[in-house]
Amino acid sequence: MEGGEAIGPPLGVRAGALEWARRNPAWVAVGVLALVSVILIITDGLQPFAQRSVNGLVAGSYFALGAIGLTLVYGILKLVNFAHGDTLTLGAYIGFFFNVTLGLPIFIAILLAIALVGLFGVATEKVMWRPMRRKRAGMLQLLLMALGLAFVLRNAIQFVAGTQPRSLDVDVTSTYSFLGLTIGRTELYVVITGFVVLSAVAWMLRSTRLGREMRALADNFDLAETTGIDTGRVVYITWFLAAGLAGLAGVLVVASSGSLNPNTGFFLLLPIFAAVVLGGIGNAFGALAGGIVIGLAQEWSTLVFAPEWKVAVSFVVLIIVLIVRPQGIFGRERTL
């Protein structure tokens, strides 16, 4: 250093870089993921990293399905539904009933699980949430009701189905191999189903009248009602869609993991919340990206830590995002 000259980039350059990062959080996130990927490839090798990435896409597909349902409800109704994880469990047990108990094909069981859990979501709107909104219940009351519903649902499932582990009638042993990587046949079907459904939901939100109405309600519920939108109909459809996606996610989780118990959805709730916060709570497209990122991050972490610690990655991501950018990567004034 000579004559008191500072080492490093000029102050204006650093300020400009910080401003660019603030305005482009998605690109910053991509850069961070790319940097982590390069480090893991150098330290652990390309093949182990690629295999963990395949596993992460499997997990990310059902995280995203759960996250988009949770964020749809929040985006439109500003309700943080803590019973969402147990709704996943309900869907998984309904799928188990039709697939194993009644012996129906898994595809039929999935469709019935989506329909019945979707109707359950509509019923909770009619019986619980709409009356509470009419009474202008506060956030605390709604949170307590959601927590209460979660406990009631979990214990009701446990009372009816018991606590012993269950599994679906699917093939969890057959695998496909490509480029030195392996993926279970059922896991491949889970990924394909997840991404097809997520793409369909994204198209619906962007390109259909229903999607435009849902975005209008998310922007301003009262204004949307004054413009002639049937808000009651849209809210019912939102609950059906959110709960149905949760039911689908629950069946896919059990199909890929091979294990089901009354706490399955409860343990998935944290990664789903992390995905929602990462993408920007209330932002459906952010939830899609957040679910995939959380799935990849959890599986990548097994290259460094023991697999049983990978769920803690959700805590770490959640805390970092809340500290650095509380509104999430895609968080804006406009939701959905």
C-alpha positions, 0 to 999 in steps of 0.5 A: 500500500502506498500513500494510504491507497486502499487495497481491493476494488474501489468503493464505487465498484463494491457498492455497485456489486452490492446493489446488483446483488440486491436487485438480482437475488436469483442470480446470486443464489444460482452463483452460490449453488454453482460454487457449492457444486464446484467445491463438492465435485473437487473434494468428493468427485463428480460421480458421488456429486451427480448421484446425490443430485439425482437423489435431490431431484427426487426429494425436491419434486415432492418438497415443491409439490408440498410447498406450492400448496402451502404458499398458494393458501398463504398468498391468497388468504394470508394463512400459515397452515401448520396442518399442511404437513399432516394433510400430506400424511392424510393423503399418504394413508388414503393412498395406502388404503386404496392401494394396499387394503383394497388392492387398487393400482397405485395410479388409481390410488393417487387420483383418489387420494388427490380428490379426497384430500382436496375435498378435505381442504374444501371442507376445512375452508367451509367449516373453519376458515371462512367463518373465522374470516367473517369474524375477523379473527386475528393471526394468532387465532388462525395460527392456533386453529391451524396447530390444533387441526394438525394435532387433531388430524395426526392423532385421528390418523394414529387412532384409526391406522395405528403407529406401525410403519406401512408401505405402498404396493410399489416396486422399490427394488428395481433400478435404472442405471445411466452414466454410472448413476442409479435411480429406482424405477419408482423414484423415476416415476415420482420425479416425472409425476412431480415435474409434470404436475408442477409444470401444469400448475405453473402453466395454469397460474400464468395462462388461464383465467383461474390463474389470473383470478388467483393472482388478483386475489393475492394482490388485493382480495377486496379489490378483486371482489369489487371487479366481479371475481367470484372470490368464494369460488376461487378460494374453494378451488385454491383449497382443493388445489393446495390440499390435493397437491399435498395429498399427491406429495404424501403418496409420492413421498411414501412411494419413494421412501417405502415407509409411512407412519403418522408423523411422516408429514410432520417431519416434512413440514420443516423442509417445506417451510424452508422451501416456501421461505427460500422462494418467497412466502406467497410466491408460487413460482418461488416455492417451485424453485425453493423445493428443488433447492432444498432437496438438492441441498439436503442430499448434497450435505450427505457428502459432508455430514452423516445422512441423519443430519441432512434434515438440519440443512433445512434449519440452516437454509431457513435461518440464513435466508431469514437473516440475509433476505427475509422476503426470500429470493423471489419475494416481492410486493406481488405474490403468486 
